[in-house]
Amino acid sequence: MKILHTESSMHWGGQEFRTLLEHNYLNGHQHESYLMCHPDSKLYTKAIDSGAKNIIAINLSRTWRLDIAWRIASFCKSEKINVINSHSTRDSTLCSLAYLLGIPLIRSRQITNPIKKIFAYKHCCSHIIAAADTIKKILVDAGVDQHKITVIGEGVDLQEFNPNIDSTYLKSEFDLQNGDKVITNIGMIRADKGQKFFLDAAIGILKLRSDVKFFLVGEATAASKTYASELADIIEQHKIGQHFIMTGYRNDVAAFIHLSDLIVVASTGTEAQSRIVPQSFATSKTVVTTNVGGLTELVLNEINGLVVPPQDSASMSSAILRLLDDNGLKHKFETAAYAMALDQLSFELMMNKTTKLYSQLTSTPCPKI
């Protein structure tokens, strides 16, 4: 098959990461995938730097550009594209002309925000891929036919993320001592990711224990620089810089997960299943998460991890301390999490579901508005 992925986002986060992974997988597994993104976007830079092929720079910054819509449609016709998979609102709208000309259009939705333009989901695409069951429910409640939605959650590369990763170099880099406990939060530095509450929980724990090191792995978006500075100021005020480290962006997420005793997902909103959860499970690590979006579709409270209310640093610190003090419980959760990763969360399984959907749509006449 020939697939066109489009992504108008300028940032780099879980959604963009997943899009690039899907694009690369398809090109490596007997398909031909193209990826259109803005030339100034982080996705374009990451794709080019990684050596990904079939990357097309195109201005997707404005929704209503007939010339861009025509360019996309013309490309699809000339290259005989079988299906388009769009990933954000602007590029989805720009792909509507191609859809009207008969090319199947799948809209991927990976956020749990309320639906603002339901007409586009109901009438301007062939199908919708929802990254979590909770996203499907939001769409159905807004009026979308449930049969038009397929849930394909997060997947993890079981070779890249596994219990045998080498993370010893990180111990040297950050001067970790034998016996230190490592608690890590990974993601874009953004208020809805809840890092402030993770930091508050850490401050409470550090008043009780001196053997715990906290890592905040990720970078701020352009709009979140002030938020990141506020976090840094709090760390300075409490003089915990040796125990709470903001690393900035890192490429070695797998090593950081392996290094950690626990992974904490502190999100307060706009969260599907989070790619950090299957990555942690595949590395046989326990996750403490908030009850937000689709996170509890994977993290099952008291079965393979612990779930706490969002914006509740006291509950978060209690859950962390409970696991640090109970190795038996932690091992139980790790075993269950790893089993789920092997059985349900491989990237291969995720992409098999995706390509099956692509095939089904290419054999079905494309509906018109």
TAGIHU-V501898 format. One line per field, one symbol per residue. ss: DSSP state (~ for helix, > for strand, _ for the rest). phi: phi as a letter, one per 30 degrees, with the letter a starting at -180 (. if undefined). burial: b if it has 24 or more other ideal C-beta (glycine too) atoms within 12 Angstrom, else e. A space follows every 10 residues. Layout:
ss: ???
phi: ???
burial: ???
This chain:
ss: _>>>>>>___ ___~~~~~~~ ~~~~~~~___ _>>>>>>___ _~~~~~~~~_ ____>>>___ _____~~~~~ ~~~~~~~~__ __>>>>__~~ ~~~~_~~~~~ ___>>>>>>_ _______~~~ ~~~___>>>> __~~~~~~~~ ~____~~~>> >____>____ _______~~~ ~~~_______ >>>>>>__>_ ~~~_~~~~~~ ~~~~~~____ _>>>>>>__> _~~~~~~~~~ ~~~~~~~___ ___>>>>>__ __~~~~~~~_ _>>>>_____ ____~~~~~~ ~~___>>>>> ____~~~___ >___>>>>__ __~~~~~~~~ ~~~~~_~~~~ ~~~~~~~~~~ ~~~~_>~~~~ ~~~~~~~~~~ ~~_______
phi: .cbccbacdc cbaedddded ddeddddcbi bbccbcaddc dddddddddd idciccdadc dbdcbddded ddddddddch ddacbcbbdd dddddddddd djcebcccbb bcdedcbded ddbcadabcc daeddedddd ddjddddcbc dbddbbdddd cadcddbddd ddechdcejd cccbcbldda eddidddddd ddeddddcbc ccccbcckcd dedcdddddd ddddddechc edcbccdidb dceedddddd dbcccceclh bccidddddd ddcibdccbd dbhcdddcdc eicblbcbdd hbdddddddd deddcbdddd dedddddddd eddbcdddde dddddddedd ddcceddcd
burial: bbbbbbbbbb bbbbbbbbbb bbbbbbbeee bebbbbbbee bbbbebbeee ebebbbebbb eeeeeeebbe bbbebbeeee bbbbbbbbbb bbbbbbbbbb ebbbbbbbbb bbeebebeeb beebbbbbbb bbbbbbebbe ebebeeebbb bbbbbbbbeb bbeebebeeb eeebebeeeb bbbbbbbbbb bbbbbbbbbb bbbbbbeeee ebbbbbbbbb beebeebbee bbebbeeeeb eebbbbbebb eebbbbbbbb bbbbbbbbeb bbbbbbbbbb bbbbbbbbbb bbbbbbbbbb beebbbbbbb bbbebbbebb bbbbeeeebb eebbebbbeb beebbbbebb bebbbebbee bbeeebeee
